[in-house]
Amino acid sequence: MEKLDKFIQNLKKAGGEILDKVPDGWHKTKALLGVAENGAVWVDEYNKELFLSENVVVILDKNSIVETMEDAMEYINTPGIFISGPSKTADVESFLVYGAHGPIRFGIHLI
């Protein structure tokens, strides 16, 4: 499977979306890279809007997708965070809640 296809498949498994455009009103940021094996992106913009916005879109160059997390470590030289989908948490009764620790909706806009 091609890296891009694998990235998209794993992003969707994590609850993320692929967006054709940057929606109005969403917090927008850029990612240094994406990881095919888990659908995560590396974002070095580490501010409160990233965590407090209900909707976050990350702009990602599709040529910057690497195969594995180990590959990603070769390119990371700044503080940041891996994000692989919207914030999710569940209690002991398995009641799933979105947005408790970050965005309710998380999308990637590929360029």
N, C-alpha and C positions, 0 to 999 in steps of 0.2 A: 504494500500500500504506500502511496506517495505521502511524503511528510505533511503536506497541506491537508490532504484528505483525513489523515490520521489525527492531525491537530483539531480539525473541525469536529470529527466524530467524538473525540475525548472532551472537547469543550462542551458539546451538547450533553454528554453524559453527566457533566458536572453542573448542568443547569444554565450554562451560558448560551448566548445567541450570536449568530452571525448577522450583522446589520448591513444593508445596502448603502445606507447613508448615516450620517451623524444626526440623531434626532434632536430637535430643539428642546432645550430645557434639561438635557442630560449633562452631568459633569463629564468633561472630556479630558483625556490625557493620552500620552503616547507610551508605547512599550518598546523597550530595547530589543526584545526577542520573544518568541513563542516556543513552547516545548511540545513536540508532537506526541510524546508518550503519555502525557497527562492533560493536555489542553491548557496548560498554565501560561501566563505571560509574566515577564519581569518588568515591573514599573518602578522607576526610581524617583517619581514624584510622590513623596510621602507626606501628604498633608491631610488636614481634617476633612476637606471636601471629598476626598477619595473614600472615606469611611462613613461620612454623615449624609451623603447624597443618596437618595432613594434609587436613582438610576445612574449607572456609570457606563460610559463607552470608552473603549481603549482603541486607539488607532495603531495598527500593526502592519508593517511592511511584510508581505507574504514571503519575501526572500530572506527574512531574518528568522525563519523557523528552523530550529535545530531538532535533531532526533530525540535526544535524551537529556535528563537533568545534568548528567555528567558533562555532556557537550556544552550545556548552558554555562557551566562554571568557568569555561574558558573565556567567556565574553564579559562576565560581570566583574566590575571594578569599582562600583559605587554602592552606597547603601540603598536598599529598596525592598520590594516585597514581591513574592509570586502570588498571582491571583488566578484562580481557575474557575470562577463562577460566582454567583450571588452568595451572599452570606446565608448560611443555613445552620440551624441548631435544633436539637430534639431533646425532649425531657425523657425521663425514665419510662414513661408510658408511650414513647415514640411519637409524640405530637410534634410534627415538623413545623418550624417557624422560619420564614424568610426575613432577612433584614435586621436581625438582632445585633449583629456585629459589623455590619457594612451594608452595601446596596441590596435592594430587593431584586432589581433587575441588573444584569451584567451583560454587556454586548461587546463584540469585537467588530470593528470596521476595518476590513482588509484593503490595503492600497498596493 
